[in-house]
Amino acid sequence: MKTLRGPSIFLSQFIGDQPPFNSLPALAAWAAGLGYKGVQIPTHLPHIFDLEKAAASQTYCDDVTGMLAGHGLAISELSTHLQGQLVAVHPAYEQAFAGFGPAQFAQDPRGRQQWATDTLRQAAVASRRLGLSAHATFSGALAWPYFYPWPPRNALLIEEAFAELARRWRPVLNAFDEAGVDLCYELHPGEDLHDGATFARFLALTGNHPRACILYDPSHMLLQHMDYLGFIDSWHPRIRAFHVKDAEFQLSAQSGVYGGYQAWQDRPGRFRSPGDGQIDFTGIFSRLAQYDYPGWATLEWECCLKSAEAGAQEGAPFIARHIIQVADHAFDDFAARDSDRAAIRAMLGLEDRP
């Protein structure tokens, strides 16, 4: 069995204009000081991490990894969540997502989509240069406006949406395959890939692509009332990244899983700092150890009540406490006996026959 790596921290929610949150070296010193061993790095902010340069320059990648190593840190994964979102955008969301790409594509959806696809290919090359084995992203969404449809579900509409989603992602998946890196989709409401059923549909349409993998975040599954432990049993061969994020659902007489358009603190389902919600992390870490999960445990901090700084400070020891240092032998090996077939047959009371 493998002992999973961690704790890591997703830097995206902490980046800001003031030190220590305004440069990668300062963020690295801050994260290391809190006890983290890895960082998941977003790639949409060149002043933090220049993805284009990383794809083109081994020297740049070596400089980044060397700087991080000086703080006792490694990169767990790069993230293209925002760019992945732009691979597939329903027209209803075009203006909402226009700012996720370069300004020159703000009124050019096709240009923005091509830019996103090119960026994902750069991420594959950069990940290889950095020696990474997994990458974190979103799938984007063409069918999401119809997730709970009225008029009733149109089967052909869903088929076409997923066929197009797979068509757009196959060249990117091939690029990651060439780089030897798993592309891990965070299953997330708002994305076409948001649960096991949607991932299975997509996976089949990619020809069960070997690089189509999952970023497992139990918070999104709890808020969808899914069996997030059983999900690991079903999908562990494809789980290659893991966000440690907590959530809770408090039954309400006024709204339910859709949230009633309310602020996060007023919704029945809301994200919490690890340990403050309802997620069974002991069960999760046990399942991941059982199935030899090969990756990192990465804090993604989102909480409607606690401050980001407090969440980050608590997150490293929380993850460290839950990582299972796996055994290298069975606990009852001391009582094991060497035996051969003749001895086994004797134990069974069987006569040795020719």
Secondary structure, 3 states (H helix, E strand, C coil): CCCCEEEEEECHHHCCCCCCCCCHHHHHHHHHHHCCCEEEEECCCCCCCCHHHHHHCHHHHHHHHHHHHHCCCEEEEEEEHHHHHCCCECHHHHHHHHHHCCHHHCCCHHHHHHHHHHHHHHHHHHHHHCCCCEEEECCCECCHHHCCCCCCCCHHHHHHHHHHHHHHHHHHHHHHHHHCCEEEEECCCCCCCCCHHHHHHHHHHCCCCCCEEEEECHHHHHHCCCCHHHHHHHHHHHEEEEEECEEEECCCCCCCCCHHHCCHHHCCEEEECCCCCCCCHHHHHHHHHHCCCCCEEEECCCCCCCCHHHHHHHHHHHHHHHCCCCCCCCCCHHHCCCCCHHHHHHHCCCCCCC
